[in-house]
Amino acid sequence: MKKVSAVLVALLFLSSAKLSVLAQSKKTAQDKDIELQIGIVQKFGENIKDRLIIKSNNKETIFVKIPKQPTIQVPELSIEIVQKKLKESVIEEKIILGDYSSYESALDNAKSWKTKGVEVEIGQPERWEVWAKRSRYSTSELRAALLKQIQLLGGSSQPILSSQMRKSQNLLAVKIGNKILETNQLEISDKSALFEIKQKDEKIAHLYPGKLVLQPNAYNSYTLVNRVPLEIYLRGVVPNEIGPNAPFNALKAQVILARTYALRNLRRFEIDNYQLCATVHCQVYFGISETSKQADKAIKETKGQVLTYHQELIDALYSEMTGGVTATFRDVWNGPDKPYLKSVIDSSKPIWNLNKYPLNDEKTFRKFISLKSGFNESQRKLFRWDRYSTLDELAKELKDYQQRRHLSKFNFQKLLDLKVTKRSNSGRILSLLVRSDRGQIELQKNEIRSAFSKPWSTLFYLQPVYDPQTKLTGYRFIGGGVGHGVGFSQYGSYNLAQLGWSTEKILYFYYPKTQIVRLSPAITYWKE
C-alpha cells in the first residue's frame, strides 16, 4: 500500500460519509506497510524550560530540515524554547461548545452540532473539547453571530467564548554547533531510522523508529510527531498494553485489536495535523525500547488482520479489567450503541444470567459484586476493590473538576451526600447525584471517574461511613474492574487463552458477530 502520509492525509479530513482502504491505495496492507503519524510529545514548549535531546541510536549523523535552510547534518540535536515578544498583542478567541473526558463523547457532541449547521473541530488542550471551527468563525462578528444563532436554537449546553491576549510567541531554538536557529517547524531523519529521544529531566532515552517532525499545534506549543509504519508501531504498543508475558493467543488478539483501533482512530488529532497520541487517550506507545519476541511473533502471524463488522473496522475498545461484566458503549459514553459491543458476563462458565438478572437494580448489583470467584479475572488484585474517601476529599476533587469543566455556576462550600440514581443493565452507574449546600449536580457515566479519584471504574456502589455521632463523614466505593469495561478485557483474555481458547474465539466472545479479516479495498475505516 502507498504510504498513508501522502494519500490518506489528503483524504482523512474530508467530511465524507466513509473512508475506505480503496481511497488510500489500490494495493493492500500486505504489499507495503501503512505509515502512521503519532504525537509522541504532544505539547512541547508549554513550559518555557522544556528541552528535547535527539540523536542517532547508532551514533550516526542525523539530518535536520528547517524551512528556508539547507539540510543540516549533526551528531546530536538539542531543542529548547525561546520566547519572542510580538510587535503587537494578539487577542485569540474561540467558542467552546462542549467539554468531555473522552474523545468518544466529544465526537458525538460534534456530530450533533454539525446537524444544526455549525462547523466544528475537536481539540484536547487538557480534556477533550468541541470548538466552533476557528477558520470558519474567524472574526469577532462571525463569532457573535454564531453565539446568537446558538441562543435561538436553545438546548441545555452553554457555549463559552474563550478569550486570551497573547503578547509573545514561543519558537523552537535549535542548537547547531555554536549556532542557534529559530524556527516553528523542523523534520528529522536518520540513516539507521532509529532515534534516541530524551526530554528534560528524563534519565532514560526512548528509542523511536521512522522519521520525526516537530510542528505547531492548536495550543501555542509544538508536537513531536513520529512517522512510523503501522506494523513497527505495534511492536511498541502491544507489550505496553497487554504485557510482554501474556499468553500467546491473548497477545494475538491484542495485536488485531491494536491494529484495528489505530486505523479506526486516525482522525483524532485532525486539529493538530497528526493522527494518534502515545498515551492512554489512544494506545500507550514509548517507541521500541522494550519490545517482546512473543509480541513480535504475534504481530508477524497476524499481519494485516483487523476486526470488522459488516465490512467496517469495529470501534476496538478494550480495557485492563471488566470486573466480571462488559459494558455497552452507551453505558460509558454518549453516542449510538454498537451492535458488537454487548454486555456479557466475563466468564468461561455460566456463572450469572444477565438477561434474567440485569444489574440495574441496586440489590441485585450488590449481590453480583459480592461474587469473587468463577470469573476470568477473579485472581487479579483489582477484580474487586473497596476504597474510602472523606467528604472533604470528595469536595476538593469536585471543585477541581468543576474548574476544569468551567462549571462556575455550581459554586458550593460543603458537600452533603452522594446518591446513585440510575444504573445500566451491566451495573455501570449512569447517573450520580451530588448534593451540596448550594444545590446539586448530576454526574453522568464516565464523568464520575473524572470527578472522583477513588473509583477504578463506574462498576461500584456507595457505602456511607458515619462517625460515633452518626454524622456522615465519607463513603466507601465498593466495586470491581479497572477502566471503562467496554469490549475486550486484557486480563480476562489471559485466562481464556490459558484455558486453550483460540484467538478467534476470544475476540468473538468479547465482540459478538464480528469477523477477523485481512485489510482490503472493500473495508471501510469508519462511517460518519
Secondary structure as the mmCIF struct_conf table of DSSP 4:
data_model
#
loop_
_struct_conf.conf_type_id
_struct_conf.id
_struct_conf.beg_label_comp_id
_struct_conf.beg_label_asym_id
_struct_conf.beg_label_seq_id
_struct_conf.end_label_comp_id
_struct_conf.end_label_asym_id
_struct_conf.end_label_seq_id
HELX_RH_AL_P HELX_RH_AL_P1 VAL A 4 LEU A 12
TURN_TY1_P TURN_TY1_P1 PHE A 13 PHE A 13
BEND BEND1 LEU A 14 LEU A 14
BEND BEND2 ALA A 17 ALA A 17
STRN STRN1 LYS A 18 SER A 20
HELX_RH_AL_P HELX_RH_AL_P2 VAL A 21 GLN A 24
BEND BEND3 LYS A 26 LYS A 27
TURN_TY1_P TURN_TY1_P2 ALA A 29 ASP A 31
BEND BEND4 LYS A 32 LYS A 32
HELX_LH_PP_P HELX_LH_PP_P1 ASP A 33 ILE A 34
STRN STRN2 GLU A 35 PHE A 44
TURN_TY1_P TURN_TY1_P3 GLY A 45 GLY A 45
BEND BEND5 GLU A 46 ASN A 47
TURN_TY1_P TURN_TY1_P4 ILE A 48 LYS A 49
STRN STRN3 LEU A 52 SER A 56
TURN_TY1_P TURN_TY1_P5 ASN A 57 ASN A 58
BEND BEND6 LYS A 59 LYS A 59
STRN STRN4 ILE A 62 LYS A 65
TURN_TY1_P TURN_TY1_P6 PRO A 67 LYS A 68
BEND BEND7 GLN A 69 GLN A 69
STRN STRN5 ILE A 72 VAL A 74
BEND BEND8 PRO A 75 PRO A 75
STRN STRN6 GLU A 76 TYR A 100
BEND BEND9 SER A 101 SER A 102
HELX_RH_AL_P HELX_RH_AL_P3 TYR A 103 THR A 115
TURN_TY1_P TURN_TY1_P7 LYS A 116 GLY A 117
STRN STRN7 VAL A 120 GLY A 123
BEND BEND10 PRO A 125 ARG A 127
STRN STRN8 TRP A 128 ALA A 132
TURN_TY1_P TURN_TY1_P8 ARG A 134 ARG A 136
BEND BEND11 TYR A 137 TYR A 137
BEND BEND12 THR A 139 THR A 139
HELX_RH_AL_P HELX_RH_AL_P4 SER A 140 LEU A 153
BEND BEND13 SER A 156 SER A 156
STRN STRN9 ILE A 160 ILE A 176
TURN_TY1_P TURN_TY1_P9 GLY A 177 ASN A 178
STRN STRN10 LYS A 179 THR A 183
BEND BEND14 ASN A 184 ASN A 184
STRN STRN11 LEU A 186 ASP A 190
TURN_TY1_P TURN_TY1_P10 LYS A 191 SER A 192
STRN STRN12 LEU A 194 GLN A 199
TURN_TY1_P TURN_TY1_P11 LYS A 200 ASP A 201
BEND BEND15 LYS A 203 ILE A 204
HELX_LH_PP_P HELX_LH_PP_P2 ALA A 205 ALA A 205
STRN STRN13 HIS A 206 PRO A 209
BEND BEND16 GLY A 210 GLY A 210
STRN STRN14 LYS A 211 PRO A 216
TURN_TY1_P TURN_TY1_P12 ALA A 218 TYR A 219
BEND BEND17 ASN A 220 SER A 221
STRN STRN15 TYR A 222 PRO A 229
HELX_RH_AL_P HELX_RH_AL_P5 LEU A 230 ILE A 242
TURN_TY1_P TURN_TY1_P13 PRO A 244 ASN A 245
BEND BEND18 ALA A 246 ALA A 246
HELX_RH_AL_P HELX_RH_AL_P6 PHE A 248 ARG A 264
TURN_TY1_P TURN_TY1_P14 ASN A 265 PHE A 269
HELX_RH_3T_P HELX_RH_3T_P1 GLU A 270 ASP A 272
TURN_TY1_P TURN_TY1_P15 ASN A 273 ASN A 273
STRN STRN16 LEU A 276 CYS A 277
BEND BEND19 ALA A 278 THR A 279
TURN_TY1_P TURN_TY1_P16 VAL A 280 HIS A 281
BEND BEND20 CYS A 282 CYS A 282
TURN_TY1_P TURN_TY1_P17 GLY A 287 ILE A 288
BEND BEND21 SER A 289 GLU A 290
HELX_RH_AL_P HELX_RH_AL_P7 LYS A 293 GLU A 301
TURN_TY1_P TURN_TY1_P18 THR A 302 GLY A 304
STRN STRN17 GLN A 305 TYR A 309
TURN_TY1_P TURN_TY1_P19 HIS A 310 GLN A 311
STRN STRN18 GLU A 312 LEU A 313
STRN STRN19 TYR A 318 SER A 319
BEND BEND22 GLU A 320 GLU A 320
STRN STRN20 MET A 321 MET A 321
BEND BEND23 GLY A 323 GLY A 324
STRN STRN21 VAL A 325 VAL A 325
HELX_LH_PP_P HELX_LH_PP_P3 THR A 326 THR A 326
STRN STRN22 ALA A 327 ALA A 327
HELX_LH_PP_P HELX_LH_PP_P4 THR A 328 THR A 328
HELX_RH_3T_P HELX_RH_3T_P2 PHE A 329 ASP A 331
TURN_TY1_P TURN_TY1_P20 VAL A 332 VAL A 332
BEND BEND24 TRP A 333 GLY A 335
TURN_TY1_P TURN_TY1_P21 PRO A 339 TYR A 340
STRN STRN23 ILE A 345 ILE A 345
BEND BEND25 ASP A 346 LYS A 349
TURN_TY1_P TURN_TY1_P22 LEU A 354 LYS A 356
BEND BEND26 TYR A 357 TYR A 357
TURN_TY1_P TURN_TY1_P23 LEU A 359 ASN A 360
BEND BEND27 ASP A 361 ASP A 361
HELX_RH_AL_P HELX_RH_AL_P8 GLU A 362 ILE A 369
TURN_TY1_P TURN_TY1_P24 SER A 370 SER A 370
BEND BEND28 SER A 373 PHE A 375
TURN_TY1_P TURN_TY1_P25 ASN A 376 GLN A 379
BEND BEND29 ARG A 380 ARG A 380
HELX_RH_3T_P HELX_RH_3T_P3 LYS A 381 PHE A 383
STRN STRN24 ARG A 384 THR A 390
HELX_RH_AL_P HELX_RH_AL_P9 LEU A 391 ARG A 404
TURN_TY1_P TURN_TY1_P26 ARG A 405 HIS A 406
TURN_TY1_P TURN_TY1_P27 SER A 408 LYS A 409
BEND BEND30 GLN A 413 GLN A 413
STRN STRN25 LEU A 415 ARG A 423
TURN_TY1_P TURN_TY1_P28 ASN A 425 SER A 426
BEND BEND31 GLY A 427 GLY A 427
STRN STRN26 ILE A 429 SER A 436
TURN_TY1_P TURN_TY1_P29 ASP A 437 ARG A 438
STRN STRN27 GLY A 439 GLN A 444
TURN_TY1_P TURN_TY1_P30 LYS A 445 ASN A 446
HELX_RH_AL_P HELX_RH_AL_P10 GLU A 447 ALA A 451
BEND BEND32 SER A 453 LYS A 454
BEND BEND33 TRP A 456 THR A 458
STRN STRN28 PHE A 460 TYR A 466
TURN_TY1_P TURN_TY1_P31 PRO A 468 GLN A 469
STRN STRN29 LEU A 472 GLY A 480
STRN STRN30 VAL A 482 VAL A 482
BEND BEND34 GLY A 483 GLY A 483
STRN STRN31 VAL A 486 VAL A 486
BEND BEND35 GLY A 487 GLY A 487
STRN STRN32 PHE A 488 SER A 489
HELX_RH_AL_P HELX_RH_AL_P11 GLN A 490 GLN A 498
TURN_TY1_P TURN_TY1_P32 LEU A 499 GLY A 500
HELX_RH_AL_P HELX_RH_AL_P12 THR A 503 TYR A 510
BEND BEND36 TYR A 511 TYR A 511
TURN_TY1_P TURN_TY1_P33 PRO A 512 LYS A 513
STRN STRN33 GLN A 515 ARG A 518
TURN_TY1_P TURN_TY1_P34 PRO A 521 ALA A 522
STRN STRN34 THR A 524 LYS A 527
#
